[in-house]
Structure formats: structure tokens, C-alpha cells
Amino acid sequence: MTAAERIVVQQSFPDPRPTTNPYIIMLRDSLRSTPDLELRTFSWKKALLGRYDVFHAHWPEILVAGQSKPKAFVRQALFVLLMWKLALTKTPIVRTTHNLHLPTGISRREHALLRWFDDRTTLRIRLNPTTEFAPGVEYATILHGHYRDWFAAYAKSSPQQGRVGYFGLIRRYKGVEELLDVFAAVPGDDLRLEVAGKPSSDELATSVLERAERDHRVDVTLAFLHDAEIVELVSRAALIALPYREMHNSGGALTALSLDRPILVPDNPTTAALAEEVGQAWVHRYTGALTPDALAAAIADVAETPPAGRPDLSARDWAKAGEQHADAYRQAIALAGSRAARRRSVSA
């Protein structure tokens, strides 16, 4: 590839901060190490005035939201300008599909803008092989990378038999309240449950604390966890329970597996594929709602037959991600060119 064929990619994320999702930081580093690829982090000035070949989005809702109505309106106006620019320059949009659905609780204007963005997207990147799109939607599959290198600098604890852990943002759909209720119904004074993470609302925080206070075997920390704290919680647990009501792309599941701890998750095509990939003994699954019997069975299985070795995460090596993304960008550029050619032939 010549210098003229170098691909310049404008990302939708700004320069990372200490609280930035590790996925974004590892992706940035992987892309920067990829030959013939130039990555630009986001600012409105760079996005609106810069020249680039591809616009790559992750959570586009961030581009149209604001902490106040005036700030949101300004962002939305800038977003409209960006969409016009991308259309006029025929710049393809690549979007990584972290979530299958639009966020809840957004305004009608935000909903309309995100639908516009979705319609204008040239290529989607799915993070696991079970994501399905509508017929005719172009996509590439690039598995969500592991976190082994990210957490390698931190010391791990030995697992404590009978200890169950949950970590990460605490939101309604993640089923933390249900986990606390179910754990309370599992007998065993030697069992422990540790829940840690930042709740999405004061109401949810109160609900979690009320449940925890009923059971002396439960420890709760309602705060954002730093990396060392995540490693400590996950590694001292024998099992990580993630009873999400909907589980599709889970950084929590990959974090636990990267730290060599088995997980308990709902049974669906995504978790079944994950179990097939990393090893069945690492991914315990249950059907329907989590029950005391299902939780007790997973705790007993891990105690009696702990998984051997390490989960197989070789398909999620970040060394592969940069070139896979470069291929996806080339695919999007080719698709945008062919669509533009078809439009010209129709109008001629």
C-alpha cells in the first residue's frame, strides 16, 4: 500500500481519561500500531473541519446528549452539521455495535438523530458471531478483545471457595437485586457474596443496600471500581455471577474470564457460543430467571470440579484487532464507492 492509500480514521471517542472504557484504550493502541492506518481521536473541530476517509462510531448517543438542555441542543446542532459533512464528502460510517437497541429515556429528537445515523451507516462491526442484522445490512465480525494484558500488572488473589462476586455498573437490567434475593435463599453460612459497582440511581442504590442488610454473608460497595479493585474482587471469588436480563456484549464476562474465573450467565446464543469458544467449564448457564437451585448448583460445580488451565481467549488477541479493523475500513470505503457509483448511474 502506498502513502496515498493510507487510511485516515476519525473515531467518535476523545482522548481517553482514567475512567474511559478499557476497550476503547486497547482499541486505540491496536489501531495506532497498525501499518497504513492513521487514527484521530474525537473533537468537534477535527470531525467537522478535518479530512479523513472513515468515521468510526461506538456509542453515537454520546454525540447527541448533554448534561443540560442547552448543551444537548448545541451538540445536536453540531451533529447535524457532521452528518451533512459526511454526506457531502461521501465519507463512510463504520459503527461498532456495542448495544442492539437505542438507549431508553432519550428525547424524540435524539431518537430521530440516532435513527438518521443508523440509516446512514455503511458498515457495522459486530463483537460476537451471534449478532444478527436485517437482510442487506453490511457487517464485519471482530471479536471483543480480552483483558489479560490490561490487568497483567496487578497481583491476583487465590479464589475463596463459596465466594460469589458481582462487579460493574449496577443497572436494573443487570439483575443485581435479583441476585441478592436469590443468594439469600441459598443455604450455607460459609457462602459469601460480594457486590461492587456504581448504581445508576439513588433509588437503585437504596434497594441494593436494603437487600444486603438482610444477609450477613453479603458485602456491598456502591462506588466506581478502579482496576486494582476489580482484579482483587474478581480473583478472590470462586465464581462471578452476571445475571443480566439481556446479555449480548459483556465486558464483565470477558474481564472475569481474562482473570481466569468462571462465570454464571443466562443461557442464550451469545453465551452458548462463548462457552463453546473458551471451554464449557468456564461458562455456567441457567435457563429463564436465576433461581436458588441454579446458583447453588454453579457454586457446587466450581467447588467440586474447578476448571483446569485457563479459558481459551486466543481468538480475542488484540494483536489481530488492528488489521481486522483496517480490513473493515477498506470494506466500508469500497461499499461507499460502489453506492456512489450506482447513484450516479441512476441519475445519469
Secondary structure per residue as TSV (DSSP state, phi and psi in degrees):
chain	resnum	aa	ss	phi	psi
A	1	M	-	360.0	133.9
A	2	T	-	-85.0	168.8
A	3	A	G	-59.9	-33.6
A	4	A	G	-67.0	-21.0
A	5	E	G	-95.8	7.1
A	6	R	-	-61.5	134.1
A	7	I	E	-93.7	124.6
A	8	V	E	-102.8	122.7
A	9	V	E	-117.4	122.8
A	10	Q	E	-92.4	114.1
A	11	Q	E	-83.8	159.8
A	12	S	S	-90.3	-3.1
A	13	F	S	-103.1	142.3
A	14	P	-	-78.8	-176.5
A	15	D	S	-56.5	129.9
A	16	P	-	-60.9	150.9
A	17	R	-	-115.8	174.2
A	18	P	T	-57.7	-28.3
A	19	T	T	-95.1	5.8
A	20	T	S	-66.1	141.3
A	21	N	-	-51.2	124.9
A	22	P	H	-55.1	-30.5
A	23	Y	H	-54.8	-43.3
A	24	I	H	-65.4	-42.4
A	25	I	H	-67.0	-43.6
A	26	M	H	-67.2	-35.9
A	27	L	H	-64.8	-46.3
A	28	R	H	-54.8	-48.0
A	29	D	H	-64.8	-38.9
A	30	S	H	-65.6	-41.8
A	31	L	H	-67.7	-38.8
A	32	R	H	-66.4	-24.4
A	33	S	T	-90.6	2.1
A	34	T	S	-90.1	125.1
A	35	P	T	-59.9	147.8
A	36	D	T	63.1	26.1
A	37	L	E	-134.0	128.1
A	38	E	E	-116.5	123.3
A	39	L	E	-102.9	136.6
A	40	R	E	-123.2	125.5
A	41	T	-	-76.0	166.0
A	42	F	-	-87.6	137.0
A	43	S	-	-147.8	154.3
A	44	W	H	-62.2	-35.2
A	45	K	H	-63.0	-48.0
A	46	K	H	-65.4	-40.4
A	47	A	H	-67.6	-37.4
A	48	L	H	-87.1	-32.9
A	49	L	H	-108.8	-17.2
A	50	G	-	-79.1	163.8
A	51	R	-	-108.9	128.7
A	52	Y	-	-154.3	166.8
A	53	D	S	-96.1	-28.0
A	54	V	E	-143.0	141.3
A	55	F	E	-107.4	121.4
A	56	H	E	-112.4	118.9
A	57	A	E	-110.5	150.6
A	58	H	S	-116.8	-65.2
A	59	W	-	-120.1	83.6
A	60	P	G	-61.6	-19.7
A	61	E	G	-60.3	-25.4
A	62	I	G	-64.9	-29.6
A	63	L	G	-74.2	-16.2
A	64	V	G	-116.9	4.1
A	65	A	-	-105.3	158.2
A	66	G	-	-152.1	158.2
A	67	Q	S	-73.4	-14.0
A	68	S	S	-141.2	163.7
A	69	K	H	-61.2	-43.6
A	70	P	H	-61.0	-41.7
A	71	K	H	-66.2	-39.2
A	72	A	H	-64.6	-40.2
A	73	F	H	-63.3	-41.8
A	74	V	H	-62.6	-46.1
A	75	R	H	-61.1	-40.1
A	76	Q	H	-66.6	-37.1
A	77	A	H	-65.2	-42.2
A	78	L	H	-64.9	-36.4
A	79	F	H	-62.8	-41.3
A	80	V	H	-61.6	-43.1
A	81	L	H	-61.6	-40.5
A	82	L	H	-62.9	-43.3
A	83	M	H	-63.6	-39.4
A	84	W	H	-63.0	-43.4
A	85	K	H	-61.0	-46.0
A	86	L	H	-62.8	-36.5
A	87	A	H	-69.5	-45.5
A	88	L	H	-65.5	-36.6
A	89	T	T	-90.1	0.1
A	90	K	T	55.7	37.0
A	91	T	-	-81.7	124.1
A	92	P	-	-71.2	147.4
A	93	I	E	-105.9	127.4
A	94	V	E	-110.5	132.7
A	95	R	E	-127.9	125.8
A	96	T	E	-81.1	125.0
A	97	T	E	-87.7	82.4
A	98	H	S	-73.0	-36.8
A	99	N	-	-125.3	145.6
A	100	L	S	-81.3	-24.5
A	101	H	S	-125.4	159.5
A	102	L	-	-65.1	152.7
A	103	P	-	-62.3	152.8
A	104	T	S	-88.2	158.0
A	105	G	S	77.3	16.1
A	106	I	-	-95.6	161.9
A	107	S	-	-75.8	166.0
A	108	R	H	-64.0	-34.5
A	109	R	H	-65.5	-44.5
A	110	E	H	-61.7	-41.6
A	111	H	H	-60.6	-44.4
A	112	A	H	-65.3	-40.9
A	113	L	H	-65.4	-41.1
A	114	L	H	-69.6	-33.6
A	115	R	H	-65.0	-40.8
A	116	W	H	-59.8	-46.1
A	117	F	H	-61.5	-42.5
A	118	D	H	-63.7	-42.2
A	119	D	H	-65.4	-30.2
A	120	R	H	-87.0	-9.0
A	121	T	-	-67.4	132.4
A	122	T	-	-85.5	-43.5
A	123	L	E	-144.0	136.5
A	124	R	E	-106.8	144.9
A	125	I	E	-108.1	120.6
A	126	R	E	-98.1	144.1
A	127	L	S	-94.8	-5.6
A	128	N	S	-149.1	158.9
A	129	P	T	-74.8	-1.5
A	130	T	T	-99.9	-6.8
A	131	T	-	-65.6	129.7
A	132	E	-	-113.3	141.2
A	133	F	-	-119.6	166.2
A	134	A	-	-65.9	153.9
A	135	P	T	-55.3	138.5
A	136	G	T	91.1	-11.4
A	137	V	-	-78.7	127.7
A	138	E	-	-85.6	138.9
A	139	Y	E	-153.3	163.0
A	140	A	E	-129.8	151.7
A	141	T	E	-107.0	119.4
A	142	I	-	-133.5	105.8
A	143	L	-	-60.2	143.2
A	144	H	-	-59.1	125.1
A	145	G	-	-68.2	159.0
A	146	H	-	-80.3	177.1
A	147	Y	-	-117.4	16.0
A	148	R	H	-60.7	-47.3
A	149	D	H	-67.3	-36.0
A	150	W	H	-61.1	-40.1
A	151	F	H	-100.0	6.5
A	152	A	T	-62.8	-26.6
A	153	A	T	-78.8	-9.4
A	154	Y	S	-100.7	140.9
A	155	A	-	-73.4	138.2
A	156	K	-	-101.0	149.1
A	157	S	-	-92.3	164.8
A	158	S	-	-80.9	144.6
A	159	P	-	-67.0	142.1
A	160	Q	E	-103.4	117.7
A	161	Q	E	-57.0	132.6
A	162	G	E	87.5	-1.5
A	163	R	E	-94.9	125.4
A	164	V	E	-109.5	141.1
A	165	G	E	-126.7	149.6
A	166	Y	E	-134.9	137.5
A	167	F	E	-144.6	160.7
A	168	G	S	114.8	176.4
A	169	L	-	-56.4	137.8
A	170	I	B	-100.7	108.9
A	171	R	-	-128.6	160.2
A	172	R	G	-54.1	-46.4
A	173	Y	G	-68.8	-11.4
A	174	K	G	-85.6	-4.5
A	175	G	T	71.4	26.9
A	176	V	H	-67.5	-40.3
A	177	E	H	-60.0	-43.7
A	178	E	H	-63.6	-38.8
A	179	L	H	-60.7	-44.3
A	180	L	H	-62.9	-42.2
A	181	D	H	-64.2	-44.3
A	182	V	H	-66.7	-44.3
A	183	F	H	-60.1	-38.2
A	184	A	H	-59.9	-25.5
A	185	A	T	-92.5	0.9
A	186	V	S	-95.3	118.5
A	187	P	-	-72.5	154.7
A	188	G	-	133.9	105.0
A	189	D	T	-71.8	-15.1
A	190	D	T	-87.4	-2.9
A	191	L	-	-83.5	151.4
A	192	R	E	-139.2	146.2
A	193	L	E	-128.8	126.7
A	194	E	E	-117.6	122.5
A	195	V	E	-118.5	128.6
A	196	A	E	-146.0	135.7
A	197	G	-	158.9	169.3
A	198	K	-	-91.5	123.6
A	199	P	B	-72.9	154.1
A	200	S	S	-81.2	-12.4
A	201	S	S	-156.2	158.7
A	202	D	H	-64.3	-36.3
A	203	E	H	-61.4	-43.7
A	204	L	H	-67.9	-38.5
A	205	A	H	-59.2	-44.5
A	206	T	H	-62.4	-42.9
A	207	S	H	-62.2	-42.8
A	208	V	H	-65.4	-44.8
A	209	L	H	-64.6	-40.3
A	210	E	H	-60.3	-41.8
A	211	R	H	-68.2	-41.7
A	212	A	H	-64.1	-34.5
A	213	E	H	-68.0	-18.1
A	214	R	T	-81.0	-11.2
A	215	D	-	-134.3	114.3
A	216	H	T	-67.4	-11.9
A	217	R	T	-85.2	-1.6
A	218	V	E	-107.9	134.1
A	219	D	E	-117.6	133.6
A	220	V	E	-128.6	134.1
A	221	T	E	-126.7	113.4
A	222	L	-	-100.4	81.6
A	223	A	S	-161.9	158.0
A	224	F	-	-62.6	135.0
A	225	L	-	-98.9	133.4
A	226	H	-	-82.9	167.0
A	227	D	H	-57.1	-44.5
A	228	A	H	-62.0	-35.7
A	229	E	H	-70.0	-36.7
A	230	I	H	-62.8	-47.2
A	231	V	H	-60.8	-41.9
A	232	E	H	-63.5	-46.7
A	233	L	H	-64.1	-49.4
A	234	V	H	-65.7	-44.4
A	235	S	H	-72.0	-28.7
A	236	R	H	-82.8	-8.9
A	237	A	E	-84.3	148.6
A	238	A	E	-87.9	-21.3
A	239	L	E	-150.2	136.3
A	240	I	E	-105.7	120.6
A	241	A	E	-100.9	125.0
A	242	L	-	-129.2	78.8
A	243	P	-	-85.5	51.1
A	244	Y	-	-60.6	141.4
A	245	R	S	-68.3	-32.1
A	246	E	S	-132.5	123.6
A	247	M	-	-123.5	122.1
A	248	H	S	-127.8	-75.4
A	249	N	S	-109.0	110.8
A	250	S	-	-118.1	107.7
A	251	G	H	-65.7	-30.2
A	252	G	H	-63.7	-42.9
A	253	A	H	-62.5	-43.8
A	254	L	H	-69.5	-33.2
A	255	T	H	-62.4	-48.5
A	256	A	H	-60.2	-45.2
A	257	L	H	-66.8	-35.2
A	258	S	H	-64.9	-27.7
A	259	L	T	-96.4	14.0
A	260	D	T	64.0	42.7
A	261	R	-	-122.7	135.0
A	262	P	-	-69.2	156.3
A	263	I	E	-122.9	155.1
A	264	L	E	-117.9	119.1
A	265	V	E	-140.4	160.0
A	266	P	E	-65.5	149.1
A	267	D	-	-83.3	119.3
A	268	N	S	-153.9	175.5
A	269	P	H	-57.1	-34.7
A	270	T	H	-67.0	-48.0
A	271	T	H	-72.9	-28.6
A	272	A	H	-66.1	-41.7
A	273	A	H	-65.6	-37.3
A	274	L	H	-64.5	-42.7
A	275	A	H	-62.1	-41.3
A	276	E	H	-63.7	-36.7
A	277	E	H	-73.0	-50.9
A	278	V	H	-94.3	-17.1
A	279	G	-	121.4	128.3
A	280	Q	G	-59.4	-33.9
A	281	A	G	-67.7	-16.5
A	282	W	G	-90.5	-15.5
A	283	V	E	-125.8	98.0
A	284	H	E	-86.7	134.4
A	285	R	E	-128.2	153.4
A	286	Y	E	-134.8	153.1
A	287	T	S	-100.3	137.8
A	288	G	S	74.9	-148.5
A	289	A	S	-76.6	150.2
A	290	L	-	-64.4	134.8
A	291	T	-	-123.1	161.0
A	292	P	H	-57.2	-38.6
A	293	D	H	-63.4	-42.8
A	294	A	H	-65.3	-42.3
A	295	L	H	-67.1	-44.3
A	296	A	H	-62.0	-39.5
A	297	A	H	-64.6	-41.4
A	298	A	H	-66.3	-41.5
A	299	I	H	-61.3	-43.4
A	300	A	H	-67.0	-41.8
A	301	D	H	-60.9	-43.2
A	302	V	H	-65.9	-37.3
A	303	A	H	-70.3	-40.4
A	304	E	H	-81.2	-40.5
A	305	T	S	-135.1	74.5
A	306	P	-	-62.1	143.9
A	307	P	-	-62.8	142.0
A	308	A	-	-90.8	152.0
A	309	G	S	68.5	-138.3
A	310	R	-	-131.9	152.2
A	311	P	-	-63.4	146.9
A	312	D	-	-82.1	102.9
A	313	L	-	-113.0	22.2
A	314	S	G	-62.9	-28.6
A	315	A	G	-74.7	-7.0
A	316	R	G	-113.3	26.9
A	317	D	-	-70.5	129.5
A	318	W	H	-67.8	-19.4
A	319	A	H	-62.4	-26.6
A	320	K	H	-84.9	-23.4
A	321	A	H	-65.0	-39.1
A	322	G	H	-60.6	-49.6
A	323	E	H	-68.2	-34.5
A	324	Q	H	-63.6	-39.6
A	325	H	H	-67.9	-39.6
A	326	A	H	-59.5	-41.7
A	327	D	H	-62.6	-39.7
A	328	A	H	-65.1	-39.7
A	329	Y	H	-63.7	-41.8
A	330	R	H	-62.7	-40.2
A	331	Q	H	-62.1	-42.9
A	332	A	H	-65.2	-40.7
A	333	I	H	-62.6	-42.2
A	334	A	H	-66.1	-40.9
A	335	L	H	-63.5	-43.4
A	336	A	H	-63.8	-37.9
A	337	G	H	-66.7	-41.5
A	338	S	H	-69.0	-36.1
A	339	R	H	-67.3	-40.9
A	340	A	H	-63.4	-38.7
A	341	A	H	-65.8	-39.2
A	342	R	H	-64.7	-39.5
A	343	R	H	-64.5	-38.6
A	344	R	H	-66.3	-38.2
A	345	S	H	-68.9	-34.8
A	346	V	H	-69.1	-39.6
A	347	S	H	-79.2	-14.8
A	348	A	-	-72.6	360.0
